Amino acid sequence: HDVVRSYLGEGYWLWSMPTKEMWQDIIDHCTWTWKPVKKVSEGTESEENLDFDASVWEVTKKDAEGKLIGIIYFPVTGYSGLDDSGNYSRVNKAKCYFWSSTPCSDSAGATEKSWAFETTYYIDESGTGNGHMTDPAMKACERYNGYAIRPVLLKERN
């Protein structure tokens, strides 16, 4: 279930996909700030002006004294999956999905689900065209979906 470890091996550096528990720890114990990027600096504030390829979640962690000890950025990735016609294609740019290495069950196979980090951009119903990202969460997802992978460095080998 860990494509990062499979490709990079277990050499001097130990890279891995984060587990469901690692993702949940980031969700629960870090500060999440949505950083939208506009395509143009002037003009409309509508959703059409958002550049999803450059907008990111900025995630920070502070120690007990309030000192910044970590910062990471998660881009809005979109994903590939089955569209309404049953064809496999890029489905939605306004979603942010990253796989975890944790399956939802002990069964293996393409029809089984795995846990993924998920958040989505929604247009506010106020009619202004502005929107917001949903709170980050873990979701059971079909493994055939083309979600992004965010490797983490677990440790340096001695």
C-alpha positions in Angstrom: 0.0 0.0 0.0 3.1 2.3 0.1 4.1 3.2 -3.4 6.8 5.7 -2.1 8.6 3.0 -0.2 8.2 0.6 -3.1 9.9 3.0 -5.5 12.5 4.7 -3.3 13.3 1.6 -1.3 14.7 1.5 2.2 18.2 2.9 1.6 20.0 5.7 3.5 16.8 7.8 3.7 13.6 6.2 4.6 10.8 7.8 2.6 7.1 6.7 3.0 3.5 7.6 2.3 1.9 9.0 5.5 -0.4 6.6 7.3 -4.0 7.5 8.2 -2.8 8.2 11.8 -0.1 10.6 10.5 -2.6 12.5 8.4 -5.1 12.6 11.3 -2.4 14.0 13.6 -1.7 16.8 11.0 -5.4 17.6 10.7 -5.9 17.6 14.5 -2.7 19.3 15.8 -1.8 21.9 13.1 -3.1 25.2 11.9 -4.6 25.1 8.4 -4.8 28.3 6.4 -6.3 28.4 2.9 -4.1 30.5 0.6 -6.0 31.2 -2.6 -4.1 32.7 -5.5 -5.9 35.0 -8.0 -5.2 34.8 -11.7 -5.1 38.6 -12.0 -4.3 41.0 -9.2 -7.2 43.4 -10.1 -10.8 42.9 -11.1 -13.3 40.2 -10.3 -13.2 38.3 -6.9 -15.2 35.4 -8.4 -14.3 31.8 -8.4 -13.4 32.0 -12.1 -10.5 34.2 -11.0 -9.0 31.6 -8.7 -5.9 29.8 -9.9 -6.3 26.3 -8.4 -2.9 25.2 -9.8 -1.2 27.8 -7.5 -3.6 27.9 -4.5 -2.5 25.9 -1.4 -3.2 24.9 2.2 -0.5 26.3 4.4 -0.1 24.0 7.4 1.9 25.1 10.4 2.8 23.5 13.7 4.0 25.3 16.8 5.6 24.0 20.0 4.2 24.7 23.6 5.8 28.1 23.7 4.2 29.1 20.3 7.4 28.9 18.3 7.0 27.7 14.7 8.5 24.2 14.4 7.1 23.1 11.0 5.4 24.4 7.9 4.2 22.4 4.9 2.1 23.3 1.8 -0.5 21.1 0.2 -1.6 22.2 -3.3 -5.0 21.7 -4.6 -4.4 18.7 -6.7 -7.6 17.8 -8.4 -7.8 14.1 -9.3 -8.5 11.6 -12.0 -11.3 9.1 -11.7 -14.5 8.1 -13.3 -16.6 10.9 -14.8 -20.4 10.8 -15.1 -20.1 8.8 -18.4 -17.9 6.1 -16.7 -14.7 7.3 -18.5 -11.5 7.8 -16.6 -10.4 11.4 -16.8 -9.4 14.5 -14.7 -12.7 14.9 -12.8 -12.4 17.9 -10.5 -9.8 20.6 -10.1 -11.4 22.1 -7.0 -10.6 19.1 -4.8 -7.5 18.2 -2.8 -6.9 14.5 -2.3 -3.7 12.8 -1.0 -3.4 9.0 -0.5 -2.4 7.5 2.9 -0.7 4.2 3.0 -3.5 2.8 5.2 -6.1 0.4 3.6 -9.7 0.4 4.9 -9.6 -3.3 5.3 -7.2 -6.2 5.3 -8.4 -7.3 1.9 -6.2 -6.4 -1.1 -7.5 -5.6 -4.5 -8.5 -2.8 -6.8 -12.1 -2.8 -5.5 -11.0 -2.3 -1.9 -10.9 1.2 -0.4 -8.0 3.0 1.2 -7.9 6.1 3.4 -7.2 9.5 1.7 -6.9 13.1 2.9 -9.7 15.2 1.4 -10.9 18.8 1.1 -13.0 20.6 -1.5 -13.5 24.2 -2.7 -17.1 25.3 -2.6 -18.7 28.5 -3.9 -20.5 30.4 -1.2 -24.3 30.6 -1.7 -24.2 34.4 -1.1 -24.0 35.0 -4.8 -20.7 36.9 -4.6 -18.8 34.1 -6.4 -16.4 33.7 -3.5 -15.9 30.4 -1.9 -14.1 28.4 0.8 -12.3 25.1 1.4 -14.0 22.5 3.5 -12.3 21.4 6.7 -9.6 18.7 6.0 -10.8 15.2 6.8 -9.9 11.5 6.1 -12.2 9.7 3.7 -12.5 6.0 2.5 -11.9 6.1 -1.2 -11.8 3.7 -4.1 -8.3 2.8 -5.0 -8.7 3.3 -8.7 -8.9 7.1 -8.2 -5.8 9.0 -9.3 -5.0 11.0 -6.1 -1.8 12.7 -5.3 0.9 11.3 -3.1 2.8 13.4 -0.6 6.0 11.5 0.6 7.3 12.0 4.1 10.8 11.5 5.4 10.5 9.2 8.3 14.2 9.1 9.4 17.7 9.1 8.2 19.4 5.7 8.3 22.6 5.5 10.4 
